[in-house]
Amino acid sequence: MVAKISIHHLTFRYNDTVALRDVTLDIPANEITVIFGPSHAGKSTLLRCLNRLNDLIENEETEMTGQILLDGQDIYGPTVDVTELRRRVGMVFALPIPLPLTIYENVVYGLRMQGESRKELLDARVEQSLRQAALWDEVKDRLYEPAMRLSGGQQQRLCLARILALEPEVILLDNPTSGLDPLSTAKVESSLAELKAHYTIVMVPHSVQQAARIADLAVFLLNGQLVEMGSAEQIFTRPRDRRTEDYITGRFG
Amino acid sequence: MSRQKSQRIAFAILTILAVIVVVPIVLVVAYIVVQGIGAINWEFLTTFPHHGMKEGGILPAIVGTVVLTFGTAIVSIPIAVGAAIYLAEYARDTWLTRAIRLAIINLAGIPSVVYGLFGLGLFVLSLRLGTSIVAGSLTLGLMTLPVVISTAEEALLAVPQRFRVVSRSLGATRWQTVRQLVLPNALPGILTGIILGLERAAGETAPILFTAAAFYLPQLPRSPLDQTMALPYHLYVISTQVPGMPLQVQYGTALVLLILVLSMNVVATMIRSRFRRRRQW
């Protein structure tokens, strides 16, 4: 297995709270890695470390130790261009957050910020990304309407398309279906299943059930520590650690 | 007394109090309109005063106020908007930003006549700009800064933080985020603040008293270094310095000033309400 992302002894602290404690983990390419666990396990923090979104925290003191390698390169290294990193490692948030722009402009936002302005390229990328996110048929006739007019499920697929337009290598999804109805959730899940052929997908799921439905690799976090990781099949049927079993079977959480 | 009854009484008292707020403004405007409307005609708006200002029009004062307001805009908008962007988007909580905020609060509390005196000392005398449109605009601009900075900063902060995070997560830099996303969404609020600030500057007498205003000029100013007449100062002059001034001319002048300032206010309100209807978040 070739690791797309390697995390070595990652510890992350906000003020006096330790959110992640000595996490070591390899994330393979072209699979869906699911990071699950109860609230405050450090799942979102871990995800946000992977494209340095934690850098944007302003009002709290944060400290990170350990190393995160993307294709063998330290993403916290001194020569790393953070905006370029965030293009390569995209993030879809828990609640859909369309920018107050048109559908079209939402999709091309990241490209425009890179200075891309060729109309044909932007048009082509919009169609391609919206198709990949299974949204094209629903919005192709209303690309210039405000994105806020879309339904919640459509908005979340738009946020996915917005990331895909940047042709990233890794897609991070932080509980992307939390606000969605079951039908929309199914659409997002099936998009992800198709996308994994081309991308590395890391996802914090909405529930253990969702984790079991779509994960190839599963990672169980508890109180900032990595308890157990393995193939989804093994974790969800024969967990080795007692705490994993208790969580999956609903004894706590 | 039942709870419903005391509720009704409280509601009635509050309504009366709210109406009392409206009464003075209506009375002031109505009084000035009634007293001054007779003076206003084409000649009054387009000619110079003559016969010791008792006759003729107020053209140079109108032009002067418009010019000074533009000058104030040129001075204050770049500084105020720049400062607001710095405070809202870049600054962290340090001794420097605390000092800046303290300075803004204090600037807002300084009486306008003190600005006038300061402008006289710095711009007119030390910088040798003389009593001029430039000196007056700089003084008024300075006075306008706190209002514009505070409202602009509020407008910027009203743009939800989540948009900034999304923008950065899509690989935009901080400046791109400000330029492409935050500023366009905050613009109506910033414009409202600018207009409210300029409106105050347009109506002020004290700051231009020693820095820009002339008692009477036989011609319109030709350069930014010329003195100028201005409506508020002209009103002060004809109300206190010219014996035997017809009352109607005084109220006519006041009415013109009022219309100028209120129409700026109307524009600000229109921008705001139009934006509220179009806003998506």
Boltz contact constraints between the chains, C-beta under 6 A:
constraints:
  - contact:
      token1: [A, 53]
      token2: [B, 169]
      max_distance: 6.0
  - contact:
      token1: [A, 56]
      token2: [B, 168]
      max_distance: 6.0
  - contact:
      token1: [A, 83]
      token2: [B, 171]
      max_distance: 6.0
  - contact:
      token1: [A, 83]
      token2: [B, 173]
      max_distance: 6.0
  - contact:
      token1: [A, 86]
      token2: [B, 169]
      max_distance: 6.0
  - contact:
      token1: [A, 86]
      token2: [B, 171]
      max_distance: 6.0
  - contact:
      token1: [A, 87]
      token2: [B, 171]
      max_distance: 6.0
  - contact:
      token1: [A, 91]
      token2: [B, 169]
      max_distance: 6.0
  - contact:
      token1: [A, 97]
      token2: [B, 162]
      max_distance: 6.0
  - contact:
      token1: [A, 97]
      token2: [B, 166]
      max_distance: 6.0
  - contact:
      token1: [A, 99]
      token2: [B, 163]
      max_distance: 6.0
  - contact:
      token1: [A, 100]
      token2: [B, 280]
      max_distance: 6.0
  - contact:
      token1: [A, 100]
      token2: [B, 281]
      max_distance: 6.0
  - contact:
      token1: [A, 109]
      token2: [B, 170]
      max_distance: 6.0
  - contact:
      token1: [A, 110]
      token2: [B, 170]
      max_distance: 6.0
  - contact:
      token1: [A, 110]
      token2: [B, 171]
      max_distance: 6.0
  - contact:
      token1: [A, 113]
      token2: [B, 171]
      max_distance: 6.0
  - contact:
      token1: [A, 113]
      token2: [B, 172]
      max_distance: 6.0
  - contact:
      token1: [A, 113]
      token2: [B, 176]
      max_distance: 6.0
  - contact:
      token1: [A, 146]
      token2: [B, 280]
      max_distance: 6.0
  - contact:
      token1: [A, 148]
      token2: [B, 280]
      max_distance: 6.0
